[in-house]
Amino acid sequence: MRTITVKGYAERSKAPDTAELFCTVRGEDEAYSAAYNKTEEALSALKNALCAAGNAEKDIKTGMLRMRRKTEYAAGRAPEMKGYVFEQTLSLRFPCKGDRAVKTAAAAAESGCGADFSLRFTLRDEKKLRQELMAEACGNARRQAEIIARACGEKLGGVKEICYGGDAAPAPLAARAFSQDAAVSP
């Protein structure tokens, strides 16, 4: 049995329909409880600003709370403990419509809490797009294999092996799918 190996390809452009905001607030002080309270105050200010920008409180999710000791190091001296730093993460996922992403980012930036943040654009249903692209790539691979088999005067048999993975997972503006091996029967 001879084998034809082809690589199926599919690509599609799609505008993002969802935005995800990831924020980190900090509180720092010599005293443990004061550092924690500053973090909570910053988190509250950030949540209030995000809600005032039109986001629902139920969509705002807190994540990791991290505490570390602030230590000062100097040559010739033992490390000296100078206080505590708390960091609290927060995320918000929302539909990417109109100027909502701009308003939400501005709310985070202008909240007065000194939050660091990033904004990511994605698709609400990446899984559906991935499945559609896999089907398109499969069809593309089969068409290529049929052309090669016909040019060689052979008939295309069943699929012998499928290697899924490709170059990358679907992203909002482009995506690729997988490779397919097809067997040729005389």
NUDREN-897595 format. One record per residue (C-alpha): residue number from 1; residue in one letter; y, x negated, z. Coordinates in Angstrom, 2 decimals, always signed. Layout:
+-----+---------+---------+---------+---------+
! num ! residuo !      c2 !      c1 !      c3 !
+-----+---------+---------+---------+---------+
! NUM !       a !       Y !       X !       Z !
...
+-----+---------+---------+---------+---------+
***
This chain:
+-----+---------+---------+---------+---------+
! num ! residuo !      c2 !      c1 !      c3 !
+-----+---------+---------+---------+---------+
!   1 !       m !   +0.00 !   +0.00 !   +0.00 !
!   2 !       r !   +3.38 !   -1.37 !   -1.02 !
!   3 !       t !   +6.51 !   -0.83 !   +1.02 !
!   4 !       i !  +10.12 !   -0.18 !   +0.13 !
!   5 !       t !  +12.61 !   -0.86 !   +2.90 !
!   6 !       v !  +15.99 !   +0.83 !   +2.67 !
!   7 !       k !  +18.86 !   +1.28 !   +5.04 !
!   8 !       g !  +20.35 !   +4.75 !   +5.29 !
!   9 !       y !  +24.07 !   +5.01 !   +5.85 !
!  10 !       a !  +26.42 !   +7.79 !   +6.84 !
!  11 !       e !  +30.06 !   +7.73 !   +7.80 !
!  12 !       r !  +32.57 !  +10.40 !   +8.63 !
!  13 !       s !  +36.17 !  +10.47 !   +9.78 !
!  14 !       k !  +37.02 !  +12.89 !  +12.52 !
!  15 !       a !  +40.16 !  +13.18 !  +14.59 !
!  16 !       p !  +39.61 !  +13.02 !  +18.34 !
!  17 !       d !  +39.69 !  +16.37 !  +20.11 !
!  18 !       t !  +39.47 !  +15.13 !  +23.71 !
!  19 !       a !  +41.46 !  +12.68 !  +25.81 !
!  20 !       e !  +40.29 !  +10.93 !  +28.97 !
!  21 !       l !  +42.75 !   +9.45 !  +31.44 !
!  22 !       f !  +41.48 !   +6.81 !  +33.90 !
!  23 !       c !  +43.79 !   +5.81 !  +36.77 !
!  24 !       t !  +43.72 !   +3.45 !  +39.74 !
!  25 !       v !  +46.08 !   +3.73 !  +42.70 !
!  26 !       r !  +46.47 !   +1.12 !  +45.45 !
!  27 !       g !  +47.59 !   +0.96 !  +49.03 !
!  28 !       e !  +48.24 !   -2.31 !  +50.79 !
!  29 !       d !  +49.17 !   -3.07 !  +54.39 !
!  30 !       e !  +48.36 !   -5.44 !  +57.26 !
!  31 !       a !  +46.75 !   -2.55 !  +59.13 !
!  32 !       y !  +43.57 !   -0.94 !  +57.82 !
!  33 !       s !  +44.60 !   +2.66 !  +58.48 !
!  34 !       a !  +48.10 !   +2.15 !  +57.05 !
!  35 !       a !  +46.64 !   +0.71 !  +53.83 !
!  36 !       y !  +44.25 !   +3.65 !  +53.54 !
!  37 !       n !  +47.05 !   +6.18 !  +54.18 !
!  38 !       k !  +49.24 !   +4.56 !  +51.48 !
!  39 !       t !  +46.36 !   +4.93 !  +49.04 !
!  40 !       e !  +45.94 !   +8.61 !  +49.91 !
!  41 !       e !  +49.69 !   +9.19 !  +49.51 !
!  42 !       a !  +49.66 !   +7.51 !  +46.10 !
!  43 !       l !  +46.63 !   +9.56 !  +45.05 !
!  44 !       s !  +48.32 !  +12.78 !  +46.17 !
!  45 !       a !  +51.51 !  +11.91 !  +44.24 !
!  46 !       l !  +49.47 !  +11.17 !  +41.13 !
!  47 !       k !  +47.49 !  +14.42 !  +41.38 !
!  48 !       n !  +50.69 !  +16.43 !  +41.88 !
!  49 !       a !  +52.31 !  +14.80 !  +38.84 !
!  50 !       l !  +49.25 !  +15.45 !  +36.66 !
!  51 !       c !  +49.14 !  +19.11 !  +37.74 !
!  52 !       a !  +52.88 !  +19.48 !  +37.09 !
!  53 !       a !  +52.20 !  +18.21 !  +33.54 !
!  54 !       g !  +49.90 !  +21.19 !  +32.94 !
!  55 !       n !  +46.52 !  +19.87 !  +34.05 !
!  56 !       a !  +44.25 !  +21.90 !  +36.31 !
!  57 !       e !  +43.44 !  +20.36 !  +39.69 !
!  58 !       k !  +39.75 !  +21.19 !  +39.18 !
!  59 !       d !  +39.70 !  +18.85 !  +36.15 !
!  60 !       i !  +40.98 !  +15.88 !  +38.15 !
!  61 !       k !  +38.05 !  +13.87 !  +39.51 !
!  62 !       t !  +38.28 !  +11.13 !  +42.09 !
!  63 !       g !  +35.91 !   +8.21 !  +41.73 !
!  64 !       m !  +35.32 !   +4.97 !  +43.53 !
!  65 !       l !  +37.22 !   +4.07 !  +46.70 !
!  66 !       r !  +37.24 !   +0.33 !  +47.23 !
!  67 !       m !  +38.56 !   -1.71 !  +50.15 !
!  68 !       r !  +39.06 !   -5.45 !  +50.15 !
!  69 !       r !  +40.59 !   -7.84 !  +52.59 !
!  70 !       k !  +43.74 !   -9.59 !  +51.48 !
!  71 !       t !  +43.20 !  -13.25 !  +52.27 !
!  72 !       e !  +45.62 !  -16.13 !  +51.86 !
!  73 !       y !  +44.27 !  -19.55 !  +50.96 !
!  74 !       a !  +46.29 !  -22.75 !  +51.42 !
!  75 !       a !  +45.32 !  -26.38 !  +51.08 !
!  76 !       g !  +44.28 !  -27.95 !  +54.34 !
!  77 !       r !  +44.11 !  -24.61 !  +56.20 !
!  78 !       a !  +41.41 !  -22.12 !  +56.91 !
!  79 !       p !  +41.67 !  -18.85 !  +54.95 !
!  80 !       e !  +43.99 !  -16.40 !  +56.72 !
!  81 !       m !  +43.47 !  -12.63 !  +56.71 !
!  82 !       k !  +46.74 !  -10.92 !  +55.71 !
!  83 !       g !  +45.74 !   -7.28 !  +55.53 !
!  84 !       y !  +43.84 !   -4.72 !  +53.50 !
!  85 !       v !  +44.01 !   -3.34 !  +49.98 !
!  86 !       f !  +42.48 !   +0.01 !  +49.04 !
!  87 !       e !  +41.93 !   +1.13 !  +45.46 !
!  88 !       q !  +41.03 !   +4.68 !  +44.46 !
!  89 !       t !  +40.06 !   +5.69 !  +40.93 !
!  90 !       l !  +40.74 !   +9.04 !  +39.31 !
!  91 !       s !  +39.78 !  +10.50 !  +35.95 !
!  92 !       l !  +40.88 !  +13.48 !  +33.93 !
!  93 !       r !  +39.30 !  +14.82 !  +30.72 !
!  94 !       f !  +41.28 !  +17.36 !  +28.69 !
!  95 !       p !  +41.63 !  +18.80 !  +25.17 !
!  96 !       c !  +43.76 !  +16.66 !  +22.89 !
!  97 !       k !  +46.17 !  +19.33 !  +21.65 !
!  98 !       g !  +49.84 !  +19.05 !  +20.86 !
!  99 !       d !  +51.74 !  +16.63 !  +23.05 !
! 100 !       r !  +49.50 !  +17.09 !  +26.11 !
! 101 !       a !  +48.23 !  +13.48 !  +26.03 !
! 102 !       v !  +51.80 !  +12.16 !  +25.90 !
! 103 !       k !  +52.90 !  +14.44 !  +28.76 !
! 104 !       t !  +49.86 !  +13.52 !  +30.86 !
! 105 !       a !  +50.36 !   +9.77 !  +30.33 !
! 106 !       a !  +54.06 !  +10.11 !  +31.11 !
! 107 !       a !  +53.21 !  +12.02 !  +34.29 !
! 108 !       a !  +50.92 !   +9.20 !  +35.42 !
! 109 !       a !  +53.51 !   +6.54 !  +34.56 !
! 110 !       e !  +56.40 !   +8.39 !  +36.24 !
! 111 !       s !  +54.50 !   +9.66 !  +39.30 !
! 112 !       g !  +56.05 !   +7.00 !  +41.52 !
! 113 !       c !  +52.66 !   +5.87 !  +42.84 !
! 114 !       g !  +52.40 !   +2.69 !  +40.76 !
! 115 !       a !  +49.13 !   +3.76 !  +39.14 !
! 116 !       d !  +47.48 !   +1.63 !  +36.51 !
! 117 !       f !  +45.97 !   +3.79 !  +33.82 !
! 118 !       s !  +44.31 !   +3.89 !  +30.44 !
! 119 !       l !  +43.98 !   +6.73 !  +27.98 !
! 120 !       r !  +40.92 !   +7.04 !  +25.76 !
! 121 !       f !  +40.51 !   +9.41 !  +22.82 !
! 122 !       t !  +37.05 !  +10.73 !  +22.03 !
! 123 !       l !  +35.09 !  +13.72 !  +20.79 !
! 124 !       r !  +34.07 !  +16.64 !  +22.97 !
! 125 !       d !  +30.66 !  +16.83 !  +21.29 !
! 126 !       e !  +29.70 !  +13.31 !  +20.21 !
! 127 !       k !  +26.02 !  +14.26 !  +20.32 !
! 128 !       k !  +26.44 !  +16.88 !  +17.57 !
! 129 !       l !  +28.23 !  +14.40 !  +15.29 !
! 130 !       r !  +25.57 !  +11.76 !  +15.97 !
! 131 !       q !  +22.81 !  +14.21 !  +14.98 !
! 132 !       e !  +24.64 !  +15.19 !  +11.78 !
! 133 !       l !  +25.10 !  +11.53 !  +10.86 !
! 134 !       m !  +21.43 !  +10.76 !  +11.49 !
! 135 !       a !  +20.43 !  +13.56 !   +9.11 !
! 136 !       e !  +22.89 !  +12.32 !   +6.46 !
! 137 !       a !  +21.67 !   +8.72 !   +6.82 !
! 138 !       c !  +18.05 !   +9.88 !   +6.48 !
! 139 !       g !  +18.90 !  +11.71 !   +3.25 !
! 140 !       n !  +20.78 !   +8.66 !   +2.00 !
! 141 !       a !  +17.80 !   +6.38 !   +2.72 !
! 142 !       r !  +15.35 !   +8.75 !   +1.01 !
! 143 !       r !  +17.54 !   +8.97 !   -2.13 !
! 144 !       q !  +17.72 !   +5.17 !   -2.30 !
! 145 !       a !  +13.94 !   +4.83 !   -1.88 !
! 146 !       e !  +13.31 !   +7.48 !   -4.57 !
! 147 !       i !  +15.52 !   +5.62 !   -7.06 !
! 148 !       i !  +13.73 !   +2.34 !   -6.39 !
! 149 !       a !  +10.25 !   +3.91 !   -6.62 !
! 150 !       r !  +11.13 !   +5.71 !   -9.88 !
! 151 !       a !  +12.55 !   +2.48 !  -11.36 !
! 152 !       c !   +9.24 !   +0.76 !  -10.50 !
! 153 !       g !   +7.21 !   +3.60 !  -12.00 !
! 154 !       e !   +5.81 !   +4.58 !   -8.63 !
! 155 !       k !   +5.79 !   +7.72 !   -6.52 !
! 156 !       l !   +7.40 !   +7.70 !   -3.14 !
! 157 !       g !   +4.98 !   +8.37 !   -0.31 !
! 158 !       g !   +5.68 !   +9.36 !   +3.26 !
! 159 !       v !   +7.83 !   +7.53 !   +5.75 !
! 160 !       k !   +6.01 !   +4.57 !   +7.26 !
! 161 !       e !   +8.54 !   +3.50 !   +9.89 !
! 162 !       i !  +12.02 !   +4.46 !  +11.05 !
! 163 !       c !  +14.26 !   +1.99 !  +12.85 !
! 164 !       y !  +17.12 !   +3.78 !  +14.53 !
! 165 !       g !  +20.20 !   +2.00 !  +15.78 !
! 166 !       g !  +22.48 !   +0.95 !  +13.00 !
! 167 !       d !  +25.75 !   -0.83 !  +13.46 !
! 168 !       a !  +27.44 !   +1.36 !  +16.06 !
! 169 !       a !  +27.39 !   +4.71 !  +17.83 !
! 170 !       p !  +29.72 !   +7.41 !  +16.51 !
! 171 !       a !  +33.35 !   +6.87 !  +17.35 !
! 172 !       p !  +36.16 !   +9.35 !  +16.83 !
! 173 !       l !  +37.15 !   +8.01 !  +13.43 !
! 174 !       a !  +33.94 !   +6.54 !  +11.99 !
! 175 !       a !  +30.22 !   +6.37 !  +12.64 !
! 176 !       r !  +27.08 !   +4.88 !  +11.16 !
! 177 !       a !  +23.48 !   +5.89 !  +11.50 !
! 178 !       f !  +20.10 !   +4.30 !  +10.98 !
! 179 !       s !  +17.61 !   +2.45 !   +8.82 !
! 180 !       q !  +14.44 !   +3.90 !   +7.34 !
! 181 !       d !  +11.34 !   +2.28 !   +5.86 !
! 182 !       a !   +9.56 !   +4.34 !   +3.23 !
! 183 !       a !   +6.08 !   +3.70 !   +1.88 !
! 184 !       v !   +5.39 !   +3.72 !   -1.85 !
! 185 !       s !   +1.99 !   +5.01 !   -3.03 !
! 186 !       p !   +0.55 !   +4.30 !   -6.49 !
+-----+---------+---------+---------+---------+
***
